[in-house]
Structure formats: structure tokens, C-alpha cells
Amino acid sequence: MMKMIAGAILLSAVSTPVLAAEFYIVQDASTKKCTIVDKKPVDTKVTVVSDGKTYVSREEASTAMKTVKVCQSM
């Protein structure tokens, strides 16, 4: 029984950071270059350009960045 409890605790500890991951597509105001960040920006020099949408993986954000118009213009 203790092995099952320990396994459940270990599994939840490992999966929790993955579930909490958020990625944003942002654009630098001066260079107009788009990038992907893993924290919501608080700097006024960058703007979230994906309508505030968050992505669960860097790959998903990268794919979505290809469709964001302001990122395509550069």
C-alpha cells in the first residue's frame, strides 16, 4: 500500500510542472521581432501578439506563430 501511495505522490509531483507550463508569442516593440516566452511578459517593451492565448508547449506556440499576421510581416 505504501508503494502505491509513494508512486501516486511521485507521479503528481512530476506531472504538475508540465501542466503548469504556459508559452506566449510576443513581439518586441523596437525590433518587431516575434519570439516565444515561457512567462507572461511584464515589460512594456514586448507585447503578447496571440490575443493573450497561452500554449501548453513550445512546439504548439511555434506552430501558431507561423499564422500570426504581425509575425509574418517581418
N, CA, C and O atoms as a GROMACS GRO file, in nm:
protein
  296
    1MET      N    1   0.082  -0.120   0.000
    1MET     CA    2   0.000   0.000   0.000
    1MET      C    3   0.087   0.127   0.000
    1MET      O    4   0.056   0.224  -0.069
    2MET      N    5   0.194   0.126   0.077
    2MET     CA    6   0.283   0.242   0.083
    2MET      C    7   0.350   0.268  -0.052
    2MET      O    8   0.373   0.383  -0.089
    3LYS      N    9   0.381   0.161  -0.126
    3LYS     CA   10   0.442   0.178  -0.258
    3LYS      C   11   0.345   0.247  -0.353
    3LYS      O   12   0.387   0.329  -0.435
    4MET      N   13   0.218   0.216  -0.344
    4MET     CA   14   0.118   0.279  -0.430
    4MET      C   15   0.103   0.427  -0.396
    4MET      O   16   0.092   0.510  -0.486
    5ILE      N   17   0.102   0.458  -0.269
    5ILE     CA   18   0.090   0.598  -0.228
    5ILE      C   19   0.214   0.677  -0.271
    5ILE      O   20   0.203   0.788  -0.323
    6ALA      N   21   0.332   0.618  -0.251
    6ALA     CA   22   0.455   0.684  -0.292
    6ALA      C   23   0.458   0.704  -0.443
    6ALA      O   24   0.504   0.808  -0.491
    7GLY      N   25   0.410   0.607  -0.516
    7GLY     CA   26   0.405   0.617  -0.662
    7GLY      C   27   0.310   0.727  -0.707
    7GLY      O   28   0.340   0.802  -0.800
    8ALA      N   29   0.196   0.738  -0.642
    8ALA     CA   30   0.099   0.842  -0.676
    8ALA      C   31   0.156   0.980  -0.646
    8ALA      O   32   0.136   1.074  -0.724
    9ILE      N   33   0.224   0.994  -0.535
    9ILE     CA   34   0.285   1.123  -0.499
    9ILE      C   35   0.393   1.159  -0.600
    9ILE      O   36   0.401   1.274  -0.644
   10LEU      N   37   0.475   1.063  -0.636
   10LEU     CA   38   0.582   1.088  -0.733
   10LEU      C   39   0.524   1.126  -0.868
   10LEU      O   40   0.573   1.219  -0.933
   11LEU      N   41   0.422   1.058  -0.911
   11LEU     CA   42   0.359   1.088  -1.039
   11LEU      C   43   0.299   1.228  -1.040
   11LEU      O   44   0.315   1.300  -1.138
   12SER      N   45   0.233   1.267  -0.935
   12SER     CA   46   0.173   1.400  -0.931
   12SER      C   47   0.281   1.508  -0.924
   12SER      O   48   0.264   1.616  -0.981
   13ALA      N   49   0.390   1.481  -0.855
   13ALA     CA   50   0.499   1.579  -0.846
   13ALA      C   51   0.567   1.599  -0.980
   13ALA      O   52   0.609   1.710  -1.013
   14VAL      N   53   0.578   1.494  -1.058
   14VAL     CA   54   0.642   1.503  -1.189
   14VAL      C   55   0.550   1.567  -1.292
   14VAL      O   56   0.597   1.643  -1.377
   15SER      N   57   0.422   1.541  -1.287
   15SER     CA   58   0.331   1.591  -1.390
   15SER      C   59   0.282   1.732  -1.362
   15SER      O   60   0.239   1.800  -1.456
   16THR      N   61   0.286   1.780  -1.241
   16THR     CA   62   0.236   1.913  -1.208
   16THR      C   63   0.310   2.023  -1.282
   16THR      O   64   0.244   2.111  -1.337
   17PRO      N   65   0.443   2.026  -1.288
   17PRO     CA   66   0.510   2.132  -1.363
   17PRO      C   67   0.476   2.131  -1.512
   17PRO      O   68   0.472   2.237  -1.574
   18VAL      N   69   0.453   2.016  -1.568
   18VAL     CA   70   0.418   2.007  -1.710
   18VAL      C   71   0.281   2.068  -1.734
   18VAL      O   72   0.260   2.137  -1.834
   19LEU      N   73   0.188   2.045  -1.644
   19LEU     CA   74   0.054   2.100  -1.659
   19LEU      C   75   0.053   2.251  -1.641
   19LEU      O   76  -0.034   2.319  -1.695
   20ALA      N   77   0.147   2.303  -1.566
   20ALA     CA   78   0.151   2.446  -1.538
   20ALA      C   79   0.225   2.525  -1.646
   20ALA      O   80   0.229   2.648  -1.639
   21ALA      N   81   0.282   2.459  -1.743
   21ALA     CA   82   0.360   2.529  -1.845
   21ALA      C   83   0.269   2.615  -1.932
   21ALA      O   84   0.163   2.571  -1.976
   22GLU      N   85   0.314   2.738  -1.955
   22GLU     CA   86   0.243   2.830  -2.043
   22GLU      C   87   0.345   2.900  -2.130
   22GLU      O   88   0.450   2.944  -2.082
   23PHE      N   89   0.314   2.910  -2.257
   23PHE     CA   90   0.402   2.979  -2.350
   23PHE      C   91   0.322   3.088  -2.420
   23PHE      O   92   0.203   3.072  -2.448
   24TYR      N   93   0.388   3.199  -2.447
   24TYR     CA   94   0.326   3.314  -2.510
   24TYR      C   95   0.404   3.353  -2.635
   24TYR      O   96   0.526   3.336  -2.640
   25ILE      N   97   0.335   3.406  -2.735
   25ILE     CA   98   0.400   3.463  -2.851
   25ILE      C   99   0.403   3.614  -2.828
   25ILE      O  100   0.299   3.677  -2.810
   26VAL      N  101   0.523   3.670  -2.827
   26VAL     CA  102   0.537   3.813  -2.800
   26VAL      C  103   0.616   3.880  -2.912
   26VAL      O  104   0.690   3.815  -2.986
   27GLN      N  105   0.599   4.011  -2.924
   27GLN     CA  106   0.671   4.089  -3.025
   27GLN      C  107   0.743   4.204  -2.955
   27GLN      O  108   0.683   4.277  -2.876
   28ASP      N  109   0.870   4.219  -2.985
   28ASP     CA  110   0.950   4.330  -2.932
   28ASP      C  111   0.904   4.458  -3.001
   28ASP      O  112   0.896   4.462  -3.124
   29ALA      N  113   0.876   4.562  -2.924
   29ALA     CA  114   0.824   4.687  -2.981
   29ALA      C  115   0.924   4.757  -3.071
   29ALA      O  116   0.884   4.818  -3.170
   30SER      N  117   1.052   4.750  -3.040
   30SER     CA  118   1.150   4.823  -3.120
   30SER      C  119   1.196   4.747  -3.245
   30SER      O  120   1.211   4.806  -3.352
   31THR      N  121   1.216   4.616  -3.232
   31THR     CA  122   1.266   4.538  -3.347
   31THR      C  123   1.155   4.473  -3.428
   31THR      O  124   1.177   4.430  -3.541
   32LYS      N  125   1.036   4.466  -3.369
   32LYS     CA  126   0.919   4.400  -3.432
   32LYS      C  127   0.942   4.250  -3.451
   32LYS      O  128   0.871   4.187  -3.530
   33LYS      N  129   1.040   4.194  -3.380
   33LYS     CA  130   1.070   4.051  -3.391
   33LYS      C  131   0.981   3.973  -3.294
   33LYS      O  132   0.965   4.012  -3.178
   34CYS      N  133   0.924   3.863  -3.341
   34CYS     CA  134   0.840   3.776  -3.258
   34CYS      C  135   0.924   3.666  -3.196
   34CYS      O  136   1.014   3.611  -3.260
   35THR      N  137   0.894   3.633  -3.072
   35THR     CA  138   0.959   3.524  -3.002
   35THR      C  139   0.858   3.454  -2.914
   35THR      O  140   0.746   3.501  -2.894
   36ILE      N  141   0.900   3.340  -2.862
   36ILE     CA  142   0.817   3.262  -2.771
   36ILE      C  143   0.881   3.269  -2.634
   36ILE      O  144   1.001   3.245  -2.619
   37VAL      N  145   0.800   3.301  -2.533
   37VAL     CA  146   0.849   3.309  -2.395
   37VAL      C  147   0.766   3.218  -2.307
   37VAL      O  148   0.651   3.186  -2.338
   38ASP      N  149   0.826   3.177  -2.194
   38ASP     CA  150   0.755   3.085  -2.105
   38ASP      C  151   0.694   3.154  -1.983
   38ASP      O  152   0.644   3.087  -1.892
   39LYS      N  153   0.699   3.286  -1.980
   39LYS     CA  154   0.636   3.363  -1.872
   39LYS      C  155   0.563   3.481  -1.934
   39LYS      O  156   0.608   3.538  -2.033
   40LYS      N  157   0.450   3.516  -1.875
   40LYS     CA  158   0.375   3.630  -1.925
   40LYS      C  159   0.461   3.755  -1.908
   40LYS      O  160   0.508   3.783  -1.797
   41PRO      N  161   0.482   3.830  -2.015
   41PRO     CA  162   0.570   3.946  -2.006
   41PRO      C  163   0.510   4.058  -1.922
   41PRO      O  164   0.390   4.086  -1.930
   42VAL      N  165   0.595   4.120  -1.843
   42VAL     CA  166   0.553   4.237  -1.765
   42VAL      C  167   0.623   4.362  -1.818
   42VAL      O  168   0.589   4.474  -1.779
   43ASP      N  169   0.721   4.343  -1.905
   43ASP     CA  170   0.795   4.452  -1.966
   43ASP      C  171   0.710   4.518  -2.073
   43ASP      O  172   0.647   4.450  -2.154
   44THR      N  173   0.707   4.651  -2.074
   44THR     CA  174   0.626   4.721  -2.173
   44THR      C  175   0.692   4.726  -2.310
   44THR      O  176   0.633   4.776  -2.406
   45LYS      N  177   0.814   4.675  -2.320
   45LYS     CA  178   0.884   4.672  -2.449
   45LYS      C  179   0.841   4.556  -2.537
   45LYS      O  180   0.876   4.551  -2.655
   46VAL      N  181   0.766   4.462  -2.480
   46VAL     CA  182   0.715   4.349  -2.558
   46VAL      C  183   0.563   4.340  -2.540
   46VAL      O  184   0.508   4.378  -2.437
   47THR      N  185   0.499   4.290  -2.644
   47THR     CA  186   0.354   4.278  -2.645
   47THR      C  187   0.315   4.135  -2.679
   47THR      O  188   0.372   4.075  -2.770
   48VAL      N  189   0.217   4.081  -2.608
   48VAL     CA  190   0.164   3.950  -2.642
   48VAL      C  191   0.082   3.968  -2.769
   48VAL      O  192  -0.013   4.046  -2.771
   49VAL      N  193   0.118   3.896  -2.875
   49VAL     CA  194   0.051   3.914  -3.004
   49VAL      C  195  -0.044   3.800  -3.039
   49VAL      O  196  -0.100   3.797  -3.149
   50SER      N  197  -0.062   3.709  -2.948
   50SER     CA  198  -0.151   3.595  -2.977
   50SER      C  199  -0.286   3.613  -2.906
   50SER      O  200  -0.346   3.516  -2.861
   51ASP      N  201  -0.331   3.738  -2.897
   51ASP     CA  202  -0.459   3.772  -2.832
   51ASP      C  203  -0.466   3.719  -2.690
   51ASP      O  204  -0.573   3.684  -2.642
   52GLY      N  205  -0.352   3.713  -2.622
   52GLY     CA  206  -0.347   3.667  -2.484
   52GLY      C  207  -0.357   3.516  -2.470
   52GLY      O  208  -0.358   3.464  -2.358
   53LYS      N  209  -0.363   3.446  -2.581
   53LYS     CA  210  -0.374   3.300  -2.577
   53LYS      C  211  -0.244   3.240  -2.526
   53LYS      O  212  -0.135   3.286  -2.560
   54THR      N  213  -0.256   3.137  -2.444
   54THR     CA  214  -0.138   3.064  -2.398
   54THR      C  215  -0.133   2.929  -2.466
   54THR      O  216  -0.235   2.875  -2.510
   55TYR      N  217  -0.014   2.875  -2.474
   55TYR     CA  218   0.009   2.745  -2.538
   55TYR      C  219   0.073   2.652  -2.436
   55TYR      O  220   0.149   2.698  -2.350
   56VAL      N  221   0.045   2.524  -2.445
   56VAL     CA  222   0.094   2.428  -2.346
   56VAL      C  223   0.233   2.376  -2.377
   56VAL      O  224   0.297   2.314  -2.292
   57SER      N  225   0.281   2.400  -2.499
   57SER     CA  226   0.416   2.355  -2.534
   57SER      C  227   0.480   2.458  -2.625
   57SER      O  228   0.412   2.535  -2.692
   58ARG      N  229   0.612   2.458  -2.626
   58ARG     CA  230   0.687   2.549  -2.714
   58ARG      C  231   0.658   2.514  -2.860
   58ARG      O  232   0.651   2.604  -2.945
   59GLU      N  233   0.642   2.386  -2.891
   59GLU     CA  234   0.613   2.343  -3.027
   59GLU      C  235   0.478   2.396  -3.075
   59GLU      O  236   0.465   2.442  -3.189
   60GLU      N  237   0.378   2.391  -2.988
   60GLU     CA  238   0.246   2.442  -3.023
   60GLU      C  239   0.253   2.593  -3.048
   60GLU      O  240   0.192   2.643  -3.143
   61ALA      N  241   0.327   2.665  -2.965
   61ALA     CA  242   0.342   2.809  -2.984
   61ALA      C  243   0.418   2.839  -3.113
   61ALA      O  244   0.385   2.934  -3.185
   62SER      N  245   0.518   2.760  -3.143
   62SER     CA  246   0.597   2.779  -3.265
   62SER      C  247   0.510   2.760  -3.389
   62SER      O  248   0.520   2.836  -3.485
   63THR      N  249   0.426   2.660  -3.387
   63THR     CA  250   0.336   2.635  -3.499
   63THR      C  251   0.236   2.750  -3.513
   63THR      O  252   0.208   2.796  -3.624
   64ALA      N  253   0.183   2.797  -3.400
   64ALA     CA  254   0.086   2.906  -3.403
   64ALA      C  255   0.150   3.037  -3.447
   64ALA      O  256   0.085   3.119  -3.511
   65MET      N  257   0.277   3.057  -3.414
   65MET     CA  258   0.346   3.182  -3.451
   65MET      C  259   0.352   3.198  -3.602
   65MET      O  260   0.357   3.311  -3.652
   66LYS      N  261   0.353   3.090  -3.675
   66LYS     CA  262   0.357   3.095  -3.821
   66LYS      C  263   0.229   3.154  -3.880
   66LYS      O  264   0.228   3.198  -3.994
   67THR      N  265   0.122   3.156  -3.802
   67THR     CA  266  -0.006   3.207  -3.851
   67THR      C  267  -0.039   3.346  -3.798
   67THR      O  268  -0.138   3.406  -3.840
   68VAL      N  269   0.042   3.399  -3.707
   68VAL     CA  270   0.016   3.533  -3.652
   68VAL      C  271   0.062   3.635  -3.754
   68VAL      O  272   0.179   3.636  -3.793
   69LYS      N  273  -0.030   3.722  -3.797
   69LYS     CA  274  -0.001   3.816  -3.906
   69LYS      C  275   0.116   3.908  -3.876
   69LYS      O  276   0.201   3.927  -3.963
   70VAL      N  277   0.122   3.967  -3.758
   70VAL     CA  278   0.228   4.063  -3.730
   70VAL      C  279   0.365   3.997  -3.729
   70VAL      O  280   0.467   4.063  -3.750
   71CYS      N  281   0.368   3.868  -3.706
   71CYS     CA  282   0.497   3.795  -3.708
   71CYS      C  283   0.537   3.761  -3.852
   71CYS      O  284   0.654   3.738  -3.879
   72GLN      N  285   0.443   3.758  -3.941
   72GLN     CA  286   0.470   3.726  -4.081
   72GLN      C  287   0.521   3.846  -4.160
   72GLN      O  288   0.586   3.830  -4.263
   73SER      N  289   0.493   3.965  -4.111
   73SER     CA  290   0.527   4.086  -4.188
   73SER      C  291   0.676   4.116  -4.184
   73SER      O  292   0.723   4.199  -4.263
   74MET      N  293   0.750   4.053  -4.096
   74MET     CA  294   0.894   4.081  -4.085
   74MET      C  295   0.976   3.979  -4.159
   74MET      O  296   1.098   3.987  -4.160
   0.00000   0.00000   0.00000
